Amino acid sequence: MTVKVSIAMVSILRDGLANGVGVKYKRLADAVQQAIAEGVIAAGAKLPPHRLLADSLGVTIGTISRAYGELERVGLVVARVGDGTYVRERGMERPQDKGFRNVSDEPRACFDMSRNQPIPGQEAAFMSQTLHSLASDPRGLQQLTGYTVESGLLRHRQAGARWLSHGAFQPHPDQVLCVNGGQHGLLCALMGLLKAGDTLVTEHLTYPGLISVARQLGIKLIGVAMDDEGLLPAALDDVCRQHRVSALYCTPTIQNPTAAVMSVPRREAIADICRQHNLLVFEDDAHAVLARQRPLPLSHFAAERAVLIGSLSKAVSAGLRVGYLHAPPALIGRLSAAIRGTCWMANPLAMELASRWIDNGMAERLLDEQISEIGRRKALVAPVLAGLNYKADAHSPHFWIEVPELWRASQIAAELKENNYLVATAEAFAVGHAAVPQFIRASVCNAVGDDRLLLGGFEALARALTETV
């Protein structure tokens, strides 16, 4: 028989502390696990706040946090940012584990504004042409059928260096490694240069793919305060003085989800702080290529400690799974080992296609088309959002829209979903326990050829937001 959790938990945990085995947090976690197994604490029940239990039991908040973290690690509870911790039941996965995916599980009837995906263009036709060309070159194909060095063939790294180059930032091919897309590059960077238990700081709102891989690798995340330019240097400095931090992950250009772009002085300040505290820098450059006139990457200002993660996914082709890492020479060996440990090497055939497109200008052509179509679509829907408070860099593929006071973004998202429209809320991007801002991310990069659907989706979003005022 289940009982009220707030009444039961204290006595359950007191008994666990007195009679359990192991360190305190493990005894507490074991006691809750047993209560869940016996049905004393029901599936879906909300567990008491950390401080309440800490005060009642005479232990630190950190001990309660570690106990809850252990329960989450073994899949018994779900922590919802800003909402609390719940005993897991079917369908209770966190948004970053379930709801934020590159491929939707929702019925095709739903119009999806929640994902940033490349807008379909001529890539299928270009791929057909390139594959036909490769088919007539047996010797070239033979080279792609065997193992290559883990960093990639020289011509593939040369093409990667050209793709990553921007202004005065001109990567050398010896500092470029080929990976199977940006997410694989991020995984290899974290695997190769950090270890379980290390602390990584990032923006308070950050890329959900980072949150997922950090959790799987046992890397601790700390969210840092932001403003309209992104990461705040003073907030980063404060966190580094209070914690033993190993690295920084950030997106200086078209930040995901806020669309913020750091100024050059901001990038210089961040680089200086990373030097003062000896931090590695992981720079996500995936969306940056959409902005032709962007500032130089953070990797230009902190070249001795920065790993740049780039890909073709947002500008050319998501399915090709082609990405590149650029790193200081001293880190190449460890990154190469991580690539070797995950997949031996990036896919040579995909790399060959991408290299040919970069060399013959097809990649630039597809990028130009992507930039043009994003701009056209944003201009089309912007009048619909008149009167709403939103942020959107000129080259960002999405709008970051504030939800009016007294309403929550999750309520707006739920209402839209009932009408077959999908949007992303700030919760999927949040790191830490700070208050989650009430914003919605709505993308114009929906794989449709009908502007009426695009307008209809944003009109439904605007109605949902204005009717709350």
C-alpha positions as CSV (number, residue, x, y, z in Angstrom):
1,M,0.0,0.0,0.0
2,T,1.4,3.4,-0.9
3,V,1.6,6.3,1.5
4,K,2.1,10.1,1.1
5,V,5.7,10.4,0.0
6,S,6.5,13.5,2.2
7,I,5.5,11.5,5.3
8,A,7.1,8.2,4.3
9,M,10.4,9.4,3.0
10,V,11.9,10.7,6.2
11,S,11.2,7.5,8.2
12,I,12.3,5.4,5.2
13,L,15.6,7.2,4.9
14,R,16.2,7.3,8.7
15,D,15.9,3.6,8.7
16,G,18.2,3.3,5.7
17,L,20.9,5.5,7.4
18,A,20.7,3.4,10.6
19,N,20.7,-0.1,9.1
20,G,22.1,0.3,5.6
21,V,25.5,-0.6,4.3
22,G,28.1,1.7,2.6
23,V,28.5,5.5,2.5
24,K,25.6,7.7,3.5
25,Y,24.3,8.6,0.0
26,K,24.4,4.9,-1.0
27,R,22.4,3.9,2.0
28,L,19.8,6.5,1.3
29,A,19.5,5.5,-2.4
30,D,19.2,1.8,-1.4
31,A,16.4,2.6,1.0
32,V,14.4,4.5,-1.6
33,Q,15.1,1.8,-4.2
34,Q,13.6,-0.8,-1.8
35,A,10.6,1.3,-1.0
36,I,9.9,1.8,-4.8
37,A,10.3,-2.0,-5.4
38,E,7.9,-2.8,-2.5
39,G,5.3,-0.2,-3.8
40,V,5.6,2.0,-0.7
41,I,6.5,4.8,-3.0
42,A,4.4,4.7,-6.1
43,A,5.4,5.3,-9.7
44,G,5.0,8.9,-10.7
45,A,5.3,10.1,-7.1
46,K,7.2,13.4,-6.5
47,L,10.0,13.0,-4.1
48,P,10.6,15.7,-1.4
49,P,13.0,18.6,-2.0
50,H,16.7,18.2,-1.2
51,R,16.8,20.8,1.6
52,L,13.7,19.4,3.4
53,L,15.3,15.9,3.6
54,A,18.7,17.2,4.5
55,D,17.3,19.3,7.4
56,S,15.1,16.4,8.6
57,L,17.9,13.8,8.5
58,G,20.8,16.0,9.6
59,V,22.9,15.4,6.5
60,T,24.1,17.8,3.8
61,I,22.2,18.8,0.7
62,G,25.1,17.3,-1.2
63,T,24.4,13.9,0.3
64,I,20.8,14.0,-0.7
65,S,21.8,15.2,-4.2
66,R,24.2,12.3,-4.6
67,A,21.5,9.9,-3.4
68,Y,19.0,11.2,-5.9
69,G,21.7,11.2,-8.6
70,E,22.4,7.5,-7.9
71,L,18.6,6.8,-8.3
72,E,18.6,8.7,-11.5
73,R,21.7,6.8,-12.8
74,V,20.0,3.5,-12.4
75,G,16.8,4.7,-14.0
76,L,14.5,4.8,-11.0
77,V,13.7,8.5,-10.9
78,V,13.5,11.4,-13.3
79,A,14.8,14.9,-12.5
80,R,12.8,17.7,-14.2
81,V,14.6,21.0,-14.2
82,G,12.7,23.5,-12.1
83,D,10.0,21.0,-11.2
84,G,11.6,18.3,-8.9
85,T,12.4,14.6,-8.9
86,Y,9.8,11.9,-9.7
87,V,9.7,8.2,-9.5
88,R,9.9,7.0,-13.0
89,E,6.8,5.6,-14.8
90,R,6.2,4.8,-18.4
91,G,6.5,7.9,-20.6
92,M,8.2,10.1,-18.0
93,E,11.6,10.4,-19.8
94,R,13.1,13.9,-19.6
95,P,12.8,16.2,-22.6
96,Q,16.5,16.0,-23.3
97,D,16.3,12.2,-23.3
98,K,13.1,11.7,-25.2
99,G,11.4,14.8,-26.5
100,F,14.4,16.5,-28.2
101,R,15.5,14.2,-31.0
102,N,16.5,14.8,-34.6
103,V,13.7,12.5,-35.8
104,S,10.2,12.9,-34.4
105,D,8.1,10.0,-33.1
106,E,5.0,12.1,-33.5
107,P,2.4,11.4,-36.2
108,R,3.1,12.8,-39.6
109,A,0.1,15.1,-39.2
110,C,2.1,17.2,-36.7
111,F,3.9,20.2,-38.1
112,D,7.3,20.3,-36.4
113,M,8.8,23.7,-35.5
114,S,10.9,22.2,-32.7
115,R,14.0,21.1,-34.7
116,N,16.7,22.9,-36.6
117,Q,17.3,20.7,-39.7
118,P,18.8,21.7,-43.1
119,I,16.2,22.7,-45.5
120,P,16.1,20.2,-48.4
121,G,17.7,21.5,-51.6
122,Q,19.8,20.1,-54.4
123,E,21.9,17.8,-52.2
124,A,20.2,14.6,-53.5
125,A,20.9,15.6,-57.1
126,F,24.5,16.4,-56.2
127,M,24.9,13.1,-54.4
128,S,23.6,11.2,-57.5
129,Q,26.1,13.0,-59.7
130,T,29.1,12.4,-57.3
131,L,28.2,8.7,-56.8
132,H,28.1,8.2,-60.6
133,S,31.5,9.9,-60.9
134,L,32.9,7.7,-58.2
135,A,31.4,4.5,-59.8
136,S,33.6,5.2,-62.9
137,D,36.7,5.4,-60.8
138,P,37.4,1.8,-59.5
139,R,40.9,2.8,-58.3
140,G,39.5,5.6,-56.2
141,L,36.8,3.5,-54.8
142,Q,39.3,0.8,-53.8
143,Q,41.0,3.3,-51.5
144,L,37.7,3.9,-49.8
145,T,36.9,0.3,-49.0
146,G,39.7,-0.3,-46.5
147,Y,40.8,1.1,-43.2
148,T,42.3,4.6,-43.1
149,V,44.3,6.4,-40.4
150,E,42.0,7.5,-37.6
151,S,42.4,11.2,-38.3
152,G,41.3,10.7,-42.0
153,L,42.9,10.7,-45.4
154,L,45.1,13.8,-46.1
155,R,42.8,15.1,-48.9
156,H,39.8,14.7,-46.6
157,R,41.6,16.7,-43.8
158,Q,42.6,19.3,-46.4
159,A,38.9,19.7,-47.4
160,G,38.0,19.9,-43.8
161,A,40.5,22.7,-43.2
162,R,39.0,24.7,-46.1
163,W,35.5,24.2,-44.7
164,L,36.5,25.4,-41.2
165,S,38.5,28.4,-42.4
166,H,37.1,31.8,-41.9
167,G,39.0,35.1,-42.4
168,A,42.3,35.1,-40.5
169,F,41.4,31.7,-39.0
170,Q,43.1,29.3,-41.5
171,P,43.4,25.7,-40.1
172,H,46.3,23.5,-41.1
173,P,45.3,20.0,-42.2
174,D,47.6,18.5,-39.7
175,Q,45.4,20.0,-37.0
176,V,42.1,18.7,-38.5
177,L,40.5,15.3,-37.8
178,C,37.6,13.7,-39.6
179,V,34.6,12.6,-37.6
180,N,31.1,11.1,-38.3
181,G,29.3,14.4,-37.8
182,G,29.4,17.1,-35.1
183,Q,27.9,14.9,-32.4
184,H,30.5,12.2,-32.9
185,G,33.1,15.0,-32.8
186,L,31.8,16.2,-29.5
187,L,31.8,12.7,-28.1
188,C,35.4,12.1,-29.1
189,A,36.5,15.5,-27.7
190,L,34.9,14.8,-24.3
191,M,36.1,11.1,-24.3
192,G,39.6,12.0,-25.3
193,L,40.3,15.1,-23.2
194,L,38.1,14.7,-20.0
195,K,37.3,11.8,-17.7
196,A,34.4,10.8,-15.5
197,G,34.0,13.2,-12.5
198,D,35.5,16.2,-14.4
199,T,33.5,19.4,-14.4
200,L,32.6,21.1,-17.6
201,V,31.0,24.5,-17.6
202,T,28.6,25.6,-20.3
203,E,25.9,28.2,-21.0
204,H,22.9,27.9,-18.6
205,L,20.9,27.0,-21.8
206,T,22.9,24.8,-24.0
207,Y,22.8,22.1,-26.8
208,P,20.9,19.1,-25.5
209,G,23.3,16.7,-27.3
210,L,26.0,17.9,-24.9
211,I,23.8,17.3,-21.9
212,S,23.1,13.8,-23.0
213,V,26.7,12.8,-23.8
214,A,28.1,14.4,-20.6
215,R,25.7,12.4,-18.5
216,Q,26.7,9.2,-20.3
217,L,30.4,9.8,-19.7
218,G,29.9,10.9,-16.0
219,I,31.1,14.4,-16.7
220,K,29.6,17.1,-14.4
221,L,27.9,20.1,-16.0
222,I,27.6,23.6,-14.5
223,G,25.5,26.2,-16.2
224,V,26.8,29.7,-16.4
225,A,24.7,32.9,-16.6
226,M,24.1,34.5,-20.0
227,D,23.1,37.8,-21.6
228,D,22.1,38.8,-25.1
229,E,25.7,38.0,-26.3
230,G,25.8,34.6,-24.7
231,L,28.1,33.4,-21.9
232,L,29.0,36.1,-19.3
233,P,32.8,36.3,-18.6
234,A,32.3,37.4,-15.0
235,A,30.0,34.5,-14.3
236,L,32.5,32.1,-15.9
237,D,35.3,33.5,-13.7
238,D,33.1,33.2,-10.6
239,V,32.3,29.5,-11.3
240,C,36.0,28.8,-11.9
241,R,36.9,30.3,-8.6
242,Q,34.3,28.3,-6.7
243,H,34.8,24.9,-8.5
244,R,37.6,22.8,-9.9
245,V,36.7,23.2,-13.6
246,S,38.4,21.3,-16.4
247,A,36.8,22.8,-19.6
248,L,34.3,25.1,-21.2
249,Y,31.8,24.2,-23.9
250,C,30.1,27.0,-25.7
251,T,28.6,28.2,-28.9
252,P,29.9,31.7,-29.7
253,T,28.0,32.2,-33.0
254,I,24.3,31.5,-33.3
255,Q,24.0,30.0,-29.8
256,N,21.5,27.2,-29.4
257,P,18.8,28.0,-28.4
258,T,19.1,31.8,-27.8
259,A,20.6,32.7,-31.2
260,A,23.1,35.0,-29.4
261,V,26.4,36.0,-31.1
262,M,29.4,37.0,-29.1
263,S,31.2,40.2,-30.0
264,V,35.0,40.1,-30.5
265,P,35.7,41.8,-27.1
266,R,33.5,39.1,-25.5
267,R,35.5,36.3,-27.2
268,E,38.8,37.9,-26.1
269,A,37.5,38.1,-22.5
270,I,36.4,34.5,-22.5
271,A,39.7,33.4,-23.9
272,D,41.6,35.3,-21.2
273,I,39.6,33.7,-18.4
274,C,40.2,30.3,-19.9
275,R,43.9,30.9,-19.8
276,Q,43.8,32.2,-16.2
277,H,42.0,29.1,-15.1
278,N,43.7,26.7,-17.5
279,L,40.5,25.5,-19.1
280,L,40.2,23.6,-22.3
281,V,37.7,25.1,-24.7
282,F,35.2,23.1,-26.8
283,E,33.7,25.4,-29.4
284,D,30.5,24.3,-31.2
285,D,30.6,25.8,-34.8
286,A,27.8,23.9,-36.3
287,H,25.4,26.8,-37.0
288,A,28.2,29.4,-37.4
289,V,28.7,28.7,-41.1
290,L,25.2,30.1,-41.7
291,A,26.6,33.6,-40.9
292,R,29.0,34.7,-43.6
293,Q,30.1,37.9,-41.8
294,R,30.5,36.3,-38.3
295,P,33.4,37.2,-36.0
296,L,36.5,35.0,-35.9
297,P,36.0,31.7,-33.9
298,L,36.9,31.5,-30.2
299,S,39.6,29.1,-31.4
300,H,41.4,32.0,-33.1
301,F,41.7,33.8,-29.7
302,A,42.6,30.7,-27.7
303,A,44.4,28.6,-30.3
304,E,46.6,26.8,-27.8
305,R,43.6,25.3,-25.8
306,A,40.6,25.3,-28.1
307,V,38.9,22.4,-30.0
308,L,36.6,23.6,-32.7
309,I,33.7,21.2,-33.6
310,G,32.3,21.8,-37.1
311,S,30.2,19.8,-39.5
312,L,28.1,19.9,-42.7
313,S,24.9,19.0,-41.0
314,K,23.2,22.4,-40.7
315,A,24.3,23.7,-44.1
316,V,24.8,20.9,-46.6
317,S,23.5,17.5,-45.5
318,A,22.5,16.0,-42.1
319,G,22.4,12.4,-43.3
320,L,25.9,12.5,-44.8
321,R,27.3,12.6,-41.2
322,V,30.5,14.5,-42.0
323,G,32.2,16.6,-39.3
324,Y,35.6,17.9,-38.4
325,L,37.6,18.7,-35.3
326,H,40.3,21.3,-35.2
327,A,42.7,21.1,-32.3
328,P,46.1,22.2,-31.0
329,P,48.9,19.8,-32.1
330,A,49.4,18.6,-28.5
331,L,45.8,17.3,-28.4
332,I,45.7,15.5,-31.7
333,G,47.0,12.2,-30.4
334,R,44.4,11.9,-27.6
335,L,41.6,12.9,-30.0
336,S,42.8,10.4,-32.6
337,A,42.7,7.7,-29.9
338,A,39.1,8.6,-29.1
339,I,38.1,8.3,-32.8
340,R,39.9,5.0,-33.0
341,G,38.1,3.8,-29.8
342,T,34.6,4.7,-31.1
343,C,34.6,3.7,-34.7
344,W,38.2,3.3,-35.9
345,M,37.8,6.1,-38.5
346,A,35.2,8.4,-40.0
347,N,33.3,6.8,-43.0
348,P,35.7,7.2,-46.0
349,L,32.9,7.2,-48.6
350,A,31.0,10.0,-46.9
351,M,34.2,11.9,-46.4
352,E,35.0,11.5,-50.1
353,L,31.6,12.9,-51.1
354,A,32.0,15.8,-48.8
355,S,35.6,16.5,-49.9
356,R,34.6,16.6,-53.6
357,W,31.7,19.0,-52.8
358,I,34.0,21.3,-50.8
359,D,36.6,21.2,-53.6
360,N,34.3,21.7,-56.5
361,G,32.1,24.4,-54.9
362,M,28.9,22.3,-54.4
363,A,29.1,22.6,-50.6
364,E,29.3,26.4,-50.9
365,R,26.4,26.4,-53.3
366,L,24.3,24.4,-50.9
367,L,25.3,26.7,-48.1
368,D,24.3,29.8,-50.1
369,E,20.9,28.2,-50.9
370,Q,20.4,27.3,-47.2
371,I,21.2,30.9,-46.1
372,S,18.9,32.4,-48.7
373,E,16.0,30.1,-47.9
374,I,16.3,30.6,-44.2
375,G,16.2,34.4,-44.8
376,R,13.2,34.1,-47.0
377,R,11.2,32.0,-44.6
378,K,12.0,34.2,-41.6
379,A,10.9,37.3,-43.6
380,L,7.7,35.5,-44.4
381,V,6.8,34.6,-40.8
382,A,8.2,37.6,-39.0
383,P,5.1,39.8,-39.5
384,V,3.1,37.1,-37.8
385,L,5.2,37.5,-34.6
386,A,4.7,41.3,-34.5
387,G,4.0,42.4,-30.9
388,L,5.8,39.5,-29.4
389,N,9.1,39.7,-27.6
390,Y,11.6,37.5,-29.4
391,K,15.3,37.2,-30.4
392,A,16.7,36.0,-33.7
393,D,20.0,36.7,-35.3
394,A,19.6,37.5,-39.0
395,H,21.2,34.2,-39.9
396,S,19.7,32.0,-37.1
397,P,17.3,29.3,-38.4
398,H,15.0,29.8,-35.4
399,F,13.2,32.4,-33.3
400,W,13.7,32.5,-29.5
401,I,10.3,33.8,-28.3
402,E,9.4,34.9,-24.7
403,V,6.2,33.6,-23.2
404,P,4.1,36.3,-21.5
405,E,4.1,36.5,-17.7
406,L,1.8,34.2,-15.7
407,W,2.1,31.5,-18.3
408,R,4.7,28.7,-18.7
409,A,6.3,27.6,-22.0
410,S,5.3,24.0,-21.3
411,Q,1.6,25.1,-21.2
412,I,1.9,26.8,-24.6
413,A,3.8,23.8,-26.0
414,A,1.1,21.4,-24.7
415,E,-1.7,23.5,-26.2
416,L,0.1,23.6,-29.6
417,K,0.7,19.9,-29.6
418,E,-3.0,19.2,-29.1
419,N,-3.5,21.1,-32.4
420,N,-0.6,19.1,-34.1
421,Y,2.1,21.8,-33.8
422,L,5.4,21.1,-32.1
423,V,7.8,23.6,-30.6
424,A,10.8,23.3,-28.2
425,T,10.8,24.9,-24.7
426,A,13.8,26.1,-22.7
427,E,13.6,23.1,-20.4
428,A,15.2,20.8,-22.9
429,F,18.3,23.1,-23.0
430,A,18.7,23.9,-19.3
431,V,21.7,23.0,-17.1
432,G,21.6,23.1,-13.4
433,H,18.9,24.1,-10.9
434,A,18.5,27.8,-11.7
435,A,15.2,29.1,-12.8
436,V,14.4,28.1,-16.4
437,P,13.4,31.2,-18.6
438,Q,10.0,30.9,-20.1
439,F,10.9,30.9,-23.8
440,I,10.0,28.8,-26.9
441,R,12.3,28.0,-29.8
442,A,10.5,27.8,-33.1
443,S,12.4,26.9,-36.3
444,V,11.6,27.8,-39.9
445,C,13.7,24.8,-41.1
446,N,10.8,22.4,-41.6
447,A,11.0,19.9,-44.4
448,V,8.0,21.2,-46.3
449,G,7.5,22.8,-49.7
450,D,4.3,24.6,-48.8
451,D,4.6,28.1,-47.3
452,R,1.0,27.9,-46.1
453,L,2.0,25.2,-43.6
454,L,4.9,27.3,-42.4
455,L,2.7,30.3,-41.9
456,G,-0.1,28.2,-40.4
457,G,2.3,26.9,-37.7
458,F,3.6,30.3,-36.7
459,E,0.1,31.8,-36.8
460,A,-1.0,29.1,-34.4
461,L,2.0,29.8,-32.1
462,A,1.3,33.6,-32.2
463,R,-2.4,33.0,-31.3
464,A,-1.4,30.8,-28.4
465,L,0.9,33.4,-27.1
466,T,-1.3,36.5,-27.6
467,E,-4.4,34.8,-26.2
468,T,-2.5,34.5,-22.9
469,V,-2.0,38.2,-22.5
